[in-house]
Structures are given as structure tokens and as C-alpha cells.
């Protein structure tokens, strides 16, 4: 998620104290309808996910570091720089520094190719691992059939789906 944020210069008293980044107070910003894109770290700088929201709150934690919470979200999760799945959810939380997108409430992911659908209560997408972790009444349907469980992990394109222990062997 990317946002453009501006702020006033610190007061003379704060400038004189020269606080470290850890001491810099957080700023909380409310944002109405909008959208943003998270990009990968490193030289490729590829899109990792996009998100559109109806209402959001962003906690600015420092230069280029923020955590955001949004309501009424839709978007796309990318894999290797290309759209892999579209999603919708009641809400989302994004941590830019950690590269984690959490979707909560009536989560639905629909992969591009092959067409498969994952529904559940919560998804955590870890962009550094390129891994979706779905929890709570998970159901996956695709051309190969259907599966259900309390926790399922998958690749963003929903081509590889399994239990957490199947993926932990390759982490």
C-alpha cells in the first residue's frame, strides 16, 4: 500500500533535541476511499499487491514505514510481478516494512489461471515467502475439485495448496 503523506517541520525545540527515529512520535492519518500498491524490496521493485479501500487509517512510523488498517477492501496479489489472484474482504491490515497483508472477514480470493476460489475468515499474505496463509473455515474450489479445513497455505496463484506442514519443509 502506498500513500502520499505530508507533515509540517518539527518545532525548534524538537529540532534542537534531535530525536532518534525510534523516539519520533507516530502520526495517525484517516484516509477516505483510495488505493495503493506495495512493491517488492530489491532491484526488481515489482508489485506485490494492490489494495482499494472504502475507509482507512494509517499509522506513520517513520520515513517510508507505516502500518495501515482498511475497511471494505478489494485488490490483487501478484506473483513474480504479474497478477495472480484478486481478493475481497471486510477489512485489511498492511505492514509495509514486514511485507505482510492480512485480510479479515468474508475473505475471497479468485486466482487468474487456473480459475480457483479460496474463501475463509482470515488470510495473511507474506510477500517475502510468496505464501498465503488462510485460516478459519477455509474452502478451496478449483478444476481439480475442492478441499476444506481450518488452516490451508497456498501460493498466490492457488496452484499449490496444502497444510502448513507441507510448506514448512520448503521454508
N, C-alpha and C positions, 0 to 999 in steps of 0.2 A: 504494500500500500504506500503510495507516495502522496504527500501533502506539501503545499507551499505555505510556510508559516513565517510571519514577520513579528518582530518584537522591538521594543524601544531599547535604547542603550541603557546599561546599568547606571545607577546614580553614582555621583562622585565618591560617596562613602564606600559603596561596593567595589568601585574600581580600585580604590586605594587598598582595600583589603585583599584584592586579587585572589578570590576563592578558587580552589581546585575544582575540576569538573564534577567530582563526587559531591561537593558541597553546593553546587548550583541547584537552586530550587527548581522543581518540576513546574511546568506550565500545563494547565488543563484547558483544552480548546474544544468547544462544541461545533460540530460541522453538520450542516443540513445535507440534503441529497448530494451525493458526489460519487467519485470513483477514483481508484488508484491502482498502481502496479508495483509489485515487489520484483526486484531484479536480483539475479544471482551475483554472488561475490566472485571476484576473479576477472580475468581478462575478457571472457566471452560476454559478460554482462547481459545474459539472456533473461527474458521474462520468466518468472517462477509462478506467479499467479496474478490475476486481476480481480478486483472486487468493486462492486457497485453497492451503495447503501442508501437507505432512506433517512437514517439519522446516525451520527457517530460522535464519539468522544475520544480525543487523542491526548495522551499524556506525553509531553515532550520531555525527554530525559537528558538531552544534550544534543550536540551537533550531530545531525543525521541519525539520531536514535530516538525511537518512540514506541509506545505500545498503544494500540487503538482498540476500541470496542464499538461495534456497529450493530444496528438492528435492520431487519429486512434486507438480507444480502443475496446477491447473485454474482456469479463470476465464472472464471475459467482457471483451472490448474494446468500448467504447462509441464511438458516433459521434453528434455533435450531441445528447448527453445521453441517448441510447437505446441499448440493447444491439444490437450489430451482428454480433459473432461470438463463439462460445465456443471455448476452446482447452484443450489439454492438452500437457504436455511433461515431460521428465525433470527439468528444472531451470529456474530463472529468476533473473535479476538485475534489481533495480529501483533507479533513481536518482530520488528524489523531486524534487530540485532541477532536474534536467535534463528530467524528464518522460519518461524512457526506460524501457521494459520490454523486456528481452531474454529470449527463451525458447530453451532449448537441449536438444537430444537428443529425437528422435522427436516433433517438433512437429507438431501437428494443429490447424488452425483450421477451424471449420464456421460459415459465415455463416447468418444468420437468414432473410433474404429477398433474393434468391432463394437456395435451398439450393445452396451451392458448398462444396467442400472443398479446402484447401491443406495439403500435407504437405511437410516439409523437415527439415533438420538444425538450422537456426537462424533465428529471427525477431527483428528489432528493431522495436519499435513506438515511433515518435516522436510523442508526443501533440501537440506544438506544430505539427507538419506534418500531423497526421492521416494518417500514412503507415506502412504495414507494409513492411519490407524483409526478404524471405525469401532465404536463401542455403543452398546445398548440397543437391543432388538435389531440387530443387523440382518439385512436381507439383500442378497445379490442375485440378479437375474441376468442371463445372457444367452447367446445362441447355444451354449454348451449345457444349459439347464439352470438350476437355481440352488442356492445354499443359504443357510441361516445360522445364526449363532449370536453369542453375547459380545464377542470381540473378533474382528477379522482385520487383517492387514492386507494391503494391496499396493500395486504400482499405480501411478496416476492414470494410466490408460486402462486400468482394470483388467489387464491381460494376465497378470499374475495375482492370484488371490489365495490366501491361506491363513492358518492360525499363526499367532505370534511366534511360536517356537520354530516354525518353518523359515521365517525370515531372520530370526536371531542368529541362525547358523551362518548367514552371509553378511551380517552387520560388521 
